[in-house]
């Protein structure tokens, strides 16, 4: 995933609601149980989410925003061109808008994924990730919400599917806002040939919270992707799997425990010379709310040593062939 997609509010510049979107919202939000179940909501949180969903009808602005997002989503499913409404974590979007959109779109997304031949377990992993982000938000902030809500919106618009331990999304090398930033040099592109060129279609990868990054789990994930990705995004050309993350920072390798899953994760990808530096995001992801832990892990210790020496966390780009 690119480190610098354009920041775009979840509700700015929405299209005027279509009649199809109005009808879909009216139907699904008047009986939210179906959409809530598909999103994976369960337990005590369901009552609070249902209150947020039903509140949409009492707030004209919220209703217009949900209908506008659904209008955009219906167009995205029809054309395959999915808008990226990237919003940094921490920006406040009303819960009724986020939950209203997710609950309204989940049944439609299930229908579209089924029509493409996507297996039920992949559909469940894709739609059910919203509940995981609600749980994460509660754990981090002690309030109701959806962590990285923009990513859930992107998925429900057809932007990604959950396969094994990773999320897969269609990108165009060198051009897509969620693709590698930067991509490899022109000389390297020419050296590698088709599939590596700016403008070539590829598959970006995203690591969901709590993913198992062991070698066995990753191998199973990549095997599944070989057959499942073409169902969602058919192509006649060779495609790369591409990922950009602090976990591929080869500077850390010598200081990590030999059994570290980060090392096996790095081994799963071919390194490139492309990287972007982002200390602040790495610090937030690795240290969370404890910037100076009394007993740092080997990973935290490696990063602290890197920074003490004046170095910077590198979000490196790694690739592998979709076909293995």
Order of alpha helices (4+ residues) and beta strands (2+ residues): alpha-alpha-alpha-alpha-alpha-alpha-alpha-alpha-beta-beta-alpha-beta-alpha-beta-alpha-beta-alpha-alpha-beta
